[in-house]
Amino acid sequence: MALWCGRFELGPDALVQSYLQEDNMAPWSGRFKQAPDALVQAYSESISYDRRLYAYDIQGSIAHARMLGKQGIIPQDEANKIITGLKQIKQEIEQGRFVFKTELEDIHMNIEARLTEIIGEAGARLHTGRSRNDQIATDERLYLRDECDQLDELLQDLQKALLTLARRYPGQIMPGFTHLQHAQVVLFAHHLLAYVEMFQRDRERLQDARKRINRLPLGVGAIAGSTLPLDRKAVAEELGFDELLHNSMDAVADRDCLVEVLACLSIIAMHISRFAEDIVIWYSQEFAFIEIGDDFTTGSSLMPQKKNPDVAELARGKTGRVYGHLMALLTTLKGLPLSYNRDLQEDKEGLFDALDTVKHSLAVFAAMMGSIKPRGQRMQEAASDSFLMATDLAEWLVRQGLPFREAHHQVGRFVAACLAREQAPHEASLEQMKEDIPMASQECLQLWHPRASVEARDLPGGTAPAQVAKRMAYWQEKLQMHAD
C-alpha cells in the first residue's frame, strides 16, 4: 500500500563461437593494427538500446538472404542455413536465452556473430551486398511501421473512451472558456469531442507519415550501391515495402521518417497535455467540475486530505521530454554532410523513449476516462451565469437588423452597467436594459437560459444537442463502436 493510501478506496491501476573470432577483433579490423580502447568500446556501443530492433533486423536479414540465394550470389543451401539460423536466434532472444555482448557494438553484429556460431562459415555470407548503413535504416523503417500501427490503435482506443464518456452525459451543460474566462455555454460532450477530432488528425498524420516510412533502403550498401546483381524489388516485396529509395546516398543518410514520427508524437503529446490541463483545472476545488476515480489519482505523504490528479500532471511534464527528443534529432541532423555519419547512432534512444512515453500516456488516459464523472450540479450552476449569454443578446439585435459592431457595443455597455450595479444581466429590468439597448424588447429577457443558448447553436460544428448527437453518431460509426 502506498504511503497516502488511507485517503483512497482503490489502489493505483495495474496498467519490457563468436564472430569476433581472434583477439576480439571487430569485423573491420583488417585495416587496424590495434583493437579499440575499452573506453571507446563502451562509448560507441548501441546494443544496450538497439537490441529492441532484433525482430526487424532478423526479418530484413531473412529477406536479404533469400534474395542472395535466389540470385545465385551465395549458394542456395547456405542461404537456407542462414534463414534457419536466424529463426533460431529470434527464438533464443524471445525466450531470454540469447547473450548480448557489448563488445559486438550493436544488434547487427550480435546477431551475425551468433549466426556464425550456429552455422559456421556460411554465416559470414549474410552481409554480402549490404552495409550496416542500409541495414539499420531498414530496421528502423520496419520498426516505425509497426509503431505507427500501434499508435493508431492506442489513439483510437482513447477516442472511443472519450466518445463513451460523452455519450454517457449527452445533455450536461458547462461553461466554455476563452482566455480561461467564462465565454459561452457549451455541452460537456461537445468539449470532449473536440479532443476526439484532435486525435483523429493525429491518426491521419501518422498514416501519412507511414507512406513515406514504407520505402526500402536495403541493398544500396554503404553509400554507392553494389556491383552485385541484387534484386532490391524482391526484397521490398517480401518485406511489404511499397517502393524503393532511389538514391543510395539519401537512403543511408535519411532520417526524415524518424523526425516525422517524432513530430507526430510531439503533436499527440501536446494534445494529451492540453486535455490534461483541462482535467487539472476541472478537478480543482475552485472549479470542481469533475470527479476522478481513486485509481487514477494519488495522495500526499504529509496532507491526509489530498487527492491529486497526478496522471494528468505527469502527462504535461512528459510532453516536454517528447519535444526534447524531436529537437535533439533535428539538432543532430542539421550539420551532417552526406552521407552516413556515426552521429546517426544517436537517433534511437530519444525515438524509443518518445514512443514509449506517448504510448503509455495514451493507454493511461484511455483507462482514466472510465473513472471520470462530471459534477452536474456544479457545472450547471457555473453555466447559469447570465453573462455567458451576452453574445446571444448581441445576435438577437443582429437579427433585428442592427450591425454587429453596434450590437456588440450596446451589449457591452449594458454589461458594464450591470457590473456597476452589482447586478447579473438576468436581474435587469427591461427599462434598465433599454437605457443601453434602445431596441430591447420583452423577448430579450428570455435569453438568459443556458439550455436555450446551446440549443440555439444548431448549425454544423455548433454545440446544440442535435449537432452534438449527429457528431457522436458519426464517430460511433467511424470508430466501429456498438450502440448501447
Buried (B, 14 or more C-beta within 10 A) or exposed (E): EEEBBEBBEEEBBEEEEBBBEEEBBBBEBEEEEEBBEEEEBEEEBBBEBBBEBBBBBBBBBBBBBBBBBEBEBBEEEBBBBBBBBBEBBBEBBEEEEBEBBEBBBBBBBBBBBBBBBBBEEBBBBBBBBBBBBBBBBBBBBBBBBEBBEEBBEBBBBBBBBBBBBBBBBBEBBBBBBEEEEBBBBBBBBBBBBBBBEBBBEBBEBBBEBBEEBBBBBBBBBBBEBBEBEBBBBBBBBBBEBEEBBEBBBBBBBBBEBBBBBBBBBBBBBBBBBBBBBBBBBBBEEEBBBBBBBBBBBBBEEEEEEEBBBBBBBBBBEBBEBBBBBBEBBEEBBEEBEEBBBEEBBBBBBBBBBBBEBBBBBBBBBBBBBBBBEBBBEBBBEBBBBBBBBBBBBBBBBEEEEBEEEEBBBBBEEBBEBBEEEEBBBBEBEEEBBBEBBEBBEEEBBEBBBBBEBBBBBEEEEBBBBEBBBEBBEEBBEEBEBEEE
